[in-house]
């Protein structure tokens, strides 16, 4: 079997040169097929406050130039375990949300039709709904670990059913989620009322607040999450505003009192061993960023997502194939 094609060699092409793909991995059209595909979704028509997340994918790619091929925190070289490729961006309709959701779902289905895994970089949180539709078509209702300052289980906003605050309510209503294995992580800030929490509990979500992470520590939180979703296919959705604005100012709805980049990454790494089938990193709005702080954080989060899925695929393939391409 042909070994996976890895990132551009930084000793021959400087990191600041050449076209920006995620972590300088090859484009999908250069390798033909990949076990893990990174896909950009430049969409922000569902935001309720500051727009700009449509520019997130390109800036995350730029910030990912400095990523290197070995992940010591997870003890894996993900691009050697499986072919990883960048599929570019989905050409979504910026004027019609329903049309955009259909386009995203179709793209996700096409890119996972032969058992591949998908990691997306967005884009606002509306895009997670069609990604969950695709994941559920392949795996059945999936467990969800949702990192976010907000619940995103509201019903409507200005009468709209599909916004970045409604994806998980719609996902529960559509039967896309395993309602015995749902959790928010990092939530904080004011709500519209107690009914928000009551509805959320009714949908099946457990909540680990940002204060819980601070008081209990990352290892305890990771173990809680593992116990809640173990034995199921797991989807990870990461809104970059789960981070405190000190670590992610470039986002549309910032809330004080959030996680640090270190806390988020360590919780993610603590999920190694779960059956992680896909994930997204959303709500990077570069216009409000400075010194690429938010984009750098998002690039590292997406890199750990790729690494976790590569480990999942390596385990599924068996120890004799851990460093060979898993189609």
MOVEN-V861605 format. One record per residue. N is the residue number from 0. RES is the residue in three letters. PHI is phi in whole degrees, 0 to 359 (999 if undefined). D_FIRST is the distance of its C-alpha to the first C-alpha in Angstrom with 1 decimal. Layout:
# MOVEN-V861605
n->N res->RES phi->PHI d_first->D_FIRST
n->N res->RES phi->PHI d_first->D_FIRST
This chain:
# MOVEN-V861605
n->0 res->UNK phi->999 d_first->0.0
n->1 res->UNK phi->294 d_first->3.8
n->2 res->UNK phi->298 d_first->6.3
n->3 res->UNK phi->299 d_first->9.0
n->4 res->UNK phi->273 d_first->12.0
n->5 res->UNK phi->266 d_first->15.0
n->6 res->UNK phi->295 d_first->18.7
n->7 res->UNK phi->301 d_first->20.8
n->8 res->UNK phi->288 d_first->21.9
n->9 res->UNK phi->289 d_first->25.5
n->10 res->UNK phi->278 d_first->26.5
n->11 res->UNK phi->247 d_first->26.1
n->12 res->UNK phi->233 d_first->27.1
n->13 res->UNK phi->305 d_first->29.7
n->14 res->UNK phi->299 d_first->29.2
n->15 res->UNK phi->272 d_first->32.1
n->16 res->UNK phi->251 d_first->30.9
n->17 res->UNK phi->83 d_first->28.8
n->18 res->UNK phi->292 d_first->28.1
n->19 res->UNK phi->267 d_first->27.7
n->20 res->UNK phi->251 d_first->24.7
n->21 res->UNK phi->298 d_first->24.3
n->22 res->UNK phi->53 d_first->23.6
n->23 res->UNK phi->65 d_first->22.7
n->24 res->UNK phi->286 d_first->19.2
n->25 res->UNK phi->292 d_first->18.0
n->26 res->UNK phi->288 d_first->19.6
n->27 res->UNK phi->300 d_first->17.9
n->28 res->UNK phi->290 d_first->18.8
n->29 res->UNK phi->276 d_first->16.9
n->30 res->UNK phi->247 d_first->13.4
n->31 res->UNK phi->89 d_first->14.1
n->32 res->UNK phi->210 d_first->13.2
n->33 res->UNK phi->213 d_first->13.2
n->34 res->UNK phi->285 d_first->13.5
n->35 res->UNK phi->233 d_first->16.7
n->36 res->UNK phi->245 d_first->19.0
n->37 res->UNK phi->260 d_first->22.2
n->38 res->UNK phi->230 d_first->25.0
n->39 res->UNK phi->270 d_first->28.5
n->40 res->UNK phi->233 d_first->31.5
n->41 res->UNK phi->276 d_first->34.6
n->42 res->UNK phi->219 d_first->37.3
n->43 res->UNK phi->214 d_first->40.5
n->44 res->UNK phi->285 d_first->42.9
n->45 res->UNK phi->259 d_first->43.2
n->46 res->UNK phi->282 d_first->44.6
n->47 res->UNK phi->251 d_first->48.1
n->48 res->UNK phi->224 d_first->49.0
n->49 res->UNK phi->271 d_first->47.4
n->50 res->UNK phi->280 d_first->45.0
n->51 res->UNK phi->127 d_first->42.3
n->52 res->UNK phi->291 d_first->39.1
n->53 res->UNK phi->297 d_first->37.8
n->54 res->UNK phi->267 d_first->37.3
n->55 res->UNK phi->298 d_first->35.3
n->56 res->UNK phi->304 d_first->31.7
n->57 res->UNK phi->294 d_first->32.4
n->58 res->UNK phi->285 d_first->34.1
n->59 res->UNK phi->296 d_first->31.5
n->60 res->UNK phi->300 d_first->28.9
n->61 res->UNK phi->300 d_first->31.4
n->62 res->UNK phi->290 d_first->32.1
n->63 res->UNK phi->275 d_first->28.4
n->64 res->UNK phi->302 d_first->28.1
n->65 res->UNK phi->274 d_first->29.0
n->66 res->UNK phi->296 d_first->26.4
n->67 res->UNK phi->245 d_first->24.1
n->68 res->UNK phi->283 d_first->20.5
n->69 res->UNK phi->248 d_first->21.6
n->70 res->UNK phi->257 d_first->23.7
n->71 res->UNK phi->292 d_first->26.0
n->72 res->UNK phi->296 d_first->28.0
n->73 res->UNK phi->250 d_first->25.0
n->74 res->UNK phi->53 d_first->23.3
n->75 res->UNK phi->211 d_first->19.9
n->76 res->UNK phi->257 d_first->17.9
n->77 res->UNK phi->302 d_first->16.9
n->78 res->UNK phi->281 d_first->14.9
n->79 res->UNK phi->266 d_first->12.6
n->80 res->UNK phi->289 d_first->12.4
n->81 res->UNK phi->208 d_first->11.5
n->82 res->UNK phi->291 d_first->11.5
n->83 res->UNK phi->243 d_first->15.3
n->84 res->UNK phi->219 d_first->17.2
n->85 res->UNK phi->261 d_first->20.9
n->86 res->UNK phi->267 d_first->22.1
n->87 res->UNK phi->76 d_first->25.6
n->88 res->UNK phi->246 d_first->28.7
n->89 res->UNK phi->284 d_first->29.9
n->90 res->UNK phi->279 d_first->33.0
n->91 res->UNK phi->274 d_first->35.4
n->92 res->UNK phi->284 d_first->39.0
n->93 res->UNK phi->279 d_first->41.2
n->94 res->UNK phi->251 d_first->44.3
n->95 res->UNK phi->224 d_first->43.4
n->96 res->UNK phi->296 d_first->41.9
n->97 res->UNK phi->298 d_first->41.2
n->98 res->UNK phi->297 d_first->39.5
n->99 res->UNK phi->298 d_first->37.3
n->100 res->UNK phi->297 d_first->36.4
n->101 res->UNK phi->296 d_first->35.4
n->102 res->UNK phi->296 d_first->33.2
n->103 res->UNK phi->296 d_first->31.5
n->104 res->UNK phi->299 d_first->30.9
n->105 res->UNK phi->297 d_first->29.5
n->106 res->UNK phi->295 d_first->27.1
n->107 res->UNK phi->295 d_first->25.9
n->108 res->UNK phi->297 d_first->25.5
n->109 res->UNK phi->296 d_first->23.5
n->110 res->UNK phi->276 d_first->21.1
n->111 res->UNK phi->239 d_first->20.6
n->112 res->UNK phi->292 d_first->20.7
n->113 res->UNK phi->244 d_first->17.3
n->114 res->UNK phi->89 d_first->17.5
n->115 res->UNK phi->287 d_first->16.9
n->116 res->UNK phi->247 d_first->19.4
n->117 res->UNK phi->234 d_first->22.0
n->118 res->UNK phi->239 d_first->24.0
n->119 res->UNK phi->249 d_first->27.0
n->120 res->UNK phi->238 d_first->29.4
n->121 res->UNK phi->244 d_first->32.9
n->122 res->UNK phi->84 d_first->35.4
n->123 res->UNK phi->271 d_first->38.1
n->124 res->UNK phi->285 d_first->37.8
n->125 res->UNK phi->304 d_first->38.6
n->126 res->UNK phi->292 d_first->35.0
n->127 res->UNK phi->291 d_first->33.9
n->128 res->UNK phi->300 d_first->35.6
n->129 res->UNK phi->294 d_first->33.4
n->130 res->UNK phi->293 d_first->30.3
n->131 res->UNK phi->291 d_first->31.6
n->132 res->UNK phi->301 d_first->32.4
n->133 res->UNK phi->296 d_first->28.7
n->134 res->UNK phi->298 d_first->27.6
n->135 res->UNK phi->291 d_first->30.3
n->136 res->UNK phi->298 d_first->29.2
n->137 res->UNK phi->271 d_first->25.8
n->138 res->UNK phi->246 d_first->26.9
n->139 res->UNK phi->82 d_first->30.6
n->140 res->UNK phi->306 d_first->33.1
n->141 res->UNK phi->255 d_first->31.4
n->142 res->UNK phi->288 d_first->32.9
n->143 res->UNK phi->227 d_first->33.8
n->144 res->UNK phi->246 d_first->34.4
n->145 res->UNK phi->243 d_first->36.2
n->146 res->UNK phi->265 d_first->37.1
n->147 res->UNK phi->189 d_first->40.1
n->148 res->UNK phi->287 d_first->43.7
n->149 res->UNK phi->238 d_first->44.7
n->150 res->UNK phi->285 d_first->44.4
n->151 res->UNK phi->58 d_first->43.3
n->152 res->UNK phi->241 d_first->44.8
n->153 res->UNK phi->287 d_first->47.8
n->154 res->UNK phi->274 d_first->48.9
n->155 res->UNK phi->217 d_first->49.9
n->156 res->UNK phi->220 d_first->51.0
n->157 res->UNK phi->54 d_first->53.6
n->158 res->UNK phi->81 d_first->52.9
n->159 res->UNK phi->272 d_first->49.2
n->160 res->UNK phi->277 d_first->46.9
n->161 res->UNK phi->241 d_first->43.7
n->162 res->UNK phi->220 d_first->43.8
n->163 res->UNK phi->284 d_first->42.0
n->164 res->UNK phi->258 d_first->44.4
n->165 res->UNK phi->240 d_first->43.7
n->166 res->UNK phi->299 d_first->40.0
n->167 res->UNK phi->276 d_first->40.0
n->168 res->UNK phi->294 d_first->43.3
n->169 res->UNK phi->298 d_first->41.9
n->170 res->UNK phi->296 d_first->38.7
n->171 res->UNK phi->295 d_first->40.8
n->172 res->UNK phi->299 d_first->43.0
n->173 res->UNK phi->273 d_first->40.1
n->174 res->UNK phi->75 d_first->38.7
n->175 res->UNK phi->275 d_first->35.4
n->176 res->UNK phi->244 d_first->35.9
n->177 res->UNK phi->281 d_first->36.3
n->178 res->UNK phi->287 d_first->39.9
n->179 res->UNK phi->264 d_first->39.9
n->180 res->UNK phi->215 d_first->37.1
n->181 res->UNK phi->235 d_first->38.2
n->182 res->UNK phi->206 d_first->39.1
n->183 res->UNK phi->267 d_first->40.3
n->184 res->UNK phi->229 d_first->40.0
n->185 res->UNK phi->93 d_first->42.2
n->186 res->UNK phi->293 d_first->44.8
n->187 res->UNK phi->187 d_first->48.2
n->188 res->UNK phi->87 d_first->51.1
n->189 res->UNK phi->292 d_first->53.7
n->190 res->UNK phi->239 d_first->53.3
n->191 res->UNK phi->284 d_first->55.4
n->192 res->UNK phi->172 d_first->56.8
n->193 res->UNK phi->297 d_first->56.2
n->194 res->UNK phi->300 d_first->55.1
n->195 res->UNK phi->303 d_first->51.8
n->196 res->UNK phi->288 d_first->51.0
n->197 res->UNK phi->296 d_first->52.5
n->198 res->UNK phi->298 d_first->50.3
n->199 res->UNK phi->299 d_first->47.2
n->200 res->UNK phi->296 d_first->48.0
n->201 res->UNK phi->297 d_first->48.6
n->202 res->UNK phi->286 d_first->45.1
n->203 res->UNK phi->110 d_first->43.8
n->204 res->UNK phi->280 d_first->42.8
n->205 res->UNK phi->261 d_first->43.4
n->206 res->UNK phi->234 d_first->44.2
n->207 res->UNK phi->248 d_first->43.4
n->208 res->UNK phi->284 d_first->45.6
n->209 res->UNK phi->300 d_first->45.2
n->210 res->UNK phi->295 d_first->48.2
n->211 res->UNK phi->298 d_first->46.5
n->212 res->UNK phi->298 d_first->43.7
n->213 res->UNK phi->298 d_first->46.3
n->214 res->UNK phi->282 d_first->48.4
n->215 res->UNK phi->261 d_first->45.8
n->216 res->UNK phi->90 d_first->43.0
n->217 res->UNK phi->291 d_first->39.2
n->218 res->UNK phi->294 d_first->38.3
n->219 res->UNK phi->297 d_first->40.8
n->220 res->UNK phi->296 d_first->39.6
n->221 res->UNK phi->301 d_first->36.0
n->222 res->UNK phi->294 d_first->37.0
n->223 res->UNK phi->304 d_first->39.1
n->224 res->UNK phi->294 d_first->36.3
n->225 res->UNK phi->301 d_first->33.9
n->226 res->UNK phi->295 d_first->36.7
n->227 res->UNK phi->285 d_first->37.3
n->228 res->UNK phi->245 d_first->33.9
n->229 res->UNK phi->302 d_first->32.1
n->230 res->UNK phi->82 d_first->30.4
n->231 res->UNK phi->233 d_first->29.9
n->232 res->UNK phi->293 d_first->27.4
n->233 res->UNK phi->242 d_first->28.7
n->234 res->UNK phi->249 d_first->29.0
n->235 res->UNK phi->251 d_first->30.2
n->236 res->UNK phi->241 d_first->32.5
n->237 res->UNK phi->236 d_first->33.9
n->238 res->UNK phi->276 d_first->36.9
n->239 res->UNK phi->297 d_first->37.4
n->240 res->UNK phi->284 d_first->41.1
n->241 res->UNK phi->299 d_first->40.5
n->242 res->UNK phi->282 d_first->40.9
n->243 res->UNK phi->300 d_first->44.5
n->244 res->UNK phi->304 d_first->45.5
n->245 res->UNK phi->296 d_first->45.7
n->246 res->UNK phi->255 d_first->41.9
n->247 res->UNK phi->209 d_first->41.3
n->248 res->UNK phi->289 d_first->44.3
n->249 res->UNK phi->274 d_first->42.3
n->250 res->UNK phi->211 d_first->42.3
n->251 res->UNK phi->278 d_first->44.5
n->252 res->UNK phi->225 d_first->46.3
n->253 res->UNK phi->289 d_first->46.6
n->254 res->UNK phi->226 d_first->48.2
n->255 res->UNK phi->291 d_first->49.7
n->256 res->UNK phi->87 d_first->48.8
n->257 res->UNK phi->268 d_first->45.0
n->258 res->UNK phi->289 d_first->42.2
n->259 res->UNK phi->272 d_first->41.1
n->260 res->UNK phi->302 d_first->37.6
n->261 res->UNK phi->298 d_first->37.2
n->262 res->UNK phi->297 d_first->38.3
n->263 res->UNK phi->298 d_first->35.9
n->264 res->UNK phi->296 d_first->32.9
n->265 res->UNK phi->290 d_first->33.9
n->266 res->UNK phi->294 d_first->34.4
n->267 res->UNK phi->303 d_first->31.0
n->268 res->UNK phi->295 d_first->29.4
n->269 res->UNK phi->289 d_first->31.6
n->270 res->UNK phi->267 d_first->29.7
n->271 res->UNK phi->303 d_first->26.5
n->272 res->UNK phi->108 d_first->25.7
n->273 res->UNK phi->283 d_first->26.7
n->274 res->UNK phi->273 d_first->24.6
n->275 res->UNK phi->273 d_first->24.6
n->276 res->UNK phi->257 d_first->23.4
n->277 res->UNK phi->176 d_first->24.5
n->278 res->UNK phi->185 d_first->27.2
n->279 res->UNK phi->220 d_first->29.4
n->280 res->UNK phi->234 d_first->31.5
n->281 res->UNK phi->230 d_first->34.6
n->282 res->UNK phi->71 d_first->38.1
n->283 res->UNK phi->277 d_first->37.5
n->284 res->UNK phi->243 d_first->40.4
n->285 res->UNK phi->300 d_first->40.4
n->286 res->UNK phi->298 d_first->44.0
n->287 res->UNK phi->258 d_first->45.3
n->288 res->UNK phi->271 d_first->43.0
n->289 res->UNK phi->212 d_first->44.0
n->290 res->UNK phi->56 d_first->42.0
n->291 res->UNK phi->59 d_first->38.8
n->292 res->UNK phi->303 d_first->39.5
n->293 res->UNK phi->290 d_first->38.3
n->294 res->UNK phi->296 d_first->35.2
n->295 res->UNK phi->295 d_first->34.1
n->296 res->UNK phi->300 d_first->34.5
n->297 res->UNK phi->296 d_first->32.6
n->298 res->UNK phi->297 d_first->29.7
n->299 res->UNK phi->291 d_first->29.5
n->300 res->UNK phi->296 d_first->29.8
n->301 res->UNK phi->296 d_first->27.0
n->302 res->UNK phi->297 d_first->24.8
n->303 res->UNK phi->292 d_first->25.6
n->304 res->UNK phi->299 d_first->24.9
n->305 res->UNK phi->301 d_first->21.4
n->306 res->UNK phi->296 d_first->21.1
n->307 res->UNK phi->297 d_first->22.6
n->308 res->UNK phi->290 d_first->20.3
n->309 res->UNK phi->299 d_first->17.2
n->310 res->UNK phi->295 d_first->18.8
n->311 res->UNK phi->301 d_first->19.5
n->312 res->UNK phi->293 d_first->15.9
n->313 res->UNK phi->297 d_first->14.9
n->314 res->UNK phi->295 d_first->17.8
n->315 res->UNK phi->294 d_first->17.0
n->316 res->UNK phi->282 d_first->13.4
n->317 res->UNK phi->102 d_first->15.1
n->318 res->UNK phi->296 d_first->15.5
n->319 res->UNK phi->282 d_first->12.7
n->320 res->UNK phi->235 d_first->10.1
n->321 res->UNK phi->294 d_first->12.5
n->322 res->UNK phi->248 d_first->10.9
n->323 res->UNK phi->242 d_first->7.3
n->324 res->UNK phi->299 d_first->7.1
n->325 res->UNK phi->252 d_first->9.3
n->326 res->UNK phi->300 d_first->9.9
